[in-house]
Amino acid sequence: MKNSIFNNKVVWITGASSGIGEALVYQFANSGARVIASSNDLPGLQRVREACGDKSEQVTCAPFDLSDTSGIDEIVSQQITAKGKIDFLLNIGGISQRARIDETPLWLDRKIFEINYFGTIALTKAVLPYMIRQKSGHIIATSSISGRFGFPLRSTYSASKQALHGFFETLYLENKSSNIRTSVIIPGRVDTAISYHALNATGKEHGRLDEGQAKGISPAKAAQIIIKGILRNKREILVGKSELMLLHIRRYMPWLFFRIADKIKST
Ligand SMILES: NC(=O)c1ccc[n+]([C@@H]2O[C@H](COP(=O)([O-])OP(=O)(O)OC[C@H]3O[C@@H](n4cnc5c(N)ncnc54)[C@H](OP(=O)(O)O)[C@@H]3O)[C@@H](O)[C@H]2O)c1
C-alpha cells in the first residue's frame, strides 16, 4: 500500500462506526496502521473491524460516549499500555442539529457541545501528555464549513465547531516546539448518515437524509483527501466540492454569503 508511512503507526479514530470515521479505519488499516476505533456503538465498531477482513487484527474497538468522558484517562492509559504509543489522533465523532434557536432547549445546546467540543478536547487533553513525552504526534479535529459561519437550524452545531478552531489553533501554537502537529478537517458535504442522526428540537434524531447530503462526496473519497492532508501536514484540510466556495464567499463577499444562505433550503 502506498502510504507505508503509516505502517505500524498507532492511529486512534473516533466516529469510527459510521461515515467518514469508518472509511478512515479501512484506509488506515490497509496502510498497515494499528487502529484504535472508537464510538459509542460497540456492535457498529465490531462490524467495521470485521469488514477489514485480513486486516481486522490491526483494529481494536475502544467504545466510549463522547458526552461522558469521566473515564477517558483510564481508556487512554489502557490503550497506551497495550500499544506503547499513539501517533495519530483523529477526532472525527460528532453530531449535527436540525432545530431553530427559539425551539432548542438549553440542555440540548449543552448536549451538542458535550459531544462535539468537550468530548473532542477531553480525549485530546488525555492523549497530549503522552505525545509530548514521546516528542511526536499529530492531533486532528473535525469542524465543518458551518464551523466557519452561522447557518439556519445549526446554531449550536456551528458554535461547537467554531469553538474547536480556537482550541486547535492554540494547541498548535503551544505545542509546535514539542513536535506535535495539528490539523482541522473542514468538510462541506459528505454522503453519510450525519443528517439522519442530527438532533431536532426535542433531542430526537432528525431521521432522514437531507437532499443535499446525498450529493456530497463519498466517505471513501473524503478519507483519501483527509489522509493526503495529514501526510502534507496541512493545518486545515478542506473536504468537499463546489460547496467549499462558500468559505471564500463568506470571507471576501459576506453580503453575497448572506444572500445565498437565505435562499438555501435549510432542512
Ligand atoms: N457528512 C458531512 O457532510 C459532514 C459535514 C461537515 C462536518 N462533518 C463532521 O464529520 C464528522 C463525521 O461525521 P459523519 O458525516 O461521518 O457522520 P456519521 O456517519 O453520523 O458518523 C458520526 C460518528 O460520530 C459518532 N458519535 C456521535 N455521537 C457520539 C457520542 N455521543 N459518543 C461517541 N461517538 C459518537 C457516531 O457513533 P455512534 O454510532 O456511537 O453515535 C459515528 O461513528 C462529524 O464531526 C461531523 O460533524 C460531516
The ligand as an ORCA input file, in Angstrom:
! r2SCAN-3c Opt
* xyz 0 1
  N     -21.074     14.371      6.436
  C     -20.932     15.662      6.252
  O     -21.414     16.224      5.262
  C     -20.204     16.486      7.277
  C     -20.083     17.864      7.042
  C     -19.396     18.647      7.958
  C     -18.839     18.079      9.084
  N     -18.982     16.734      9.297
  C     -18.378     16.174     10.518
  O     -17.720     14.968     10.218
  C     -17.701     14.133     11.374
  C     -18.124     12.719     10.998
  O     -19.489     12.752     10.612
  P     -20.096     11.744      9.527
  O     -20.560     12.569      8.409
  O     -19.206     10.605      9.279
  O     -21.418     11.298     10.325
  P     -21.938      9.883     10.855
  O     -21.915      8.886      9.774
  O     -23.238     10.188     11.529
  O     -20.850      9.478     11.957
  C     -20.782     10.117     13.199
  C     -19.911      9.307     14.117
  O     -19.819     10.002     15.378
  C     -20.112      9.111     16.419
  N     -20.777      9.725     17.565
  C     -21.869     10.540     17.562
  N     -22.241     10.818     18.825
  C     -21.357     10.164     19.632
  C     -21.221     10.045     21.023
  N     -22.070     10.641     21.895
  N     -20.221      9.291     21.532
  C     -19.353      8.656     20.694
  N     -19.444      8.721     19.368
  C     -20.423      9.469     18.829
  C     -21.060      8.110     15.800
  O     -21.031      6.928     16.560
  P     -22.294      6.350     17.382
  O     -22.859      5.338     16.491
  O     -21.699      5.831     18.620
  O     -23.237      7.509     17.634
  C     -20.474      7.914     14.411
  O     -19.465      6.949     14.452
  C     -18.609     14.816     12.399
  O     -17.817     15.503     13.345
  C     -19.403     15.819     11.577
  O     -19.819     16.943     12.325
  C     -19.643     15.934      8.423
*
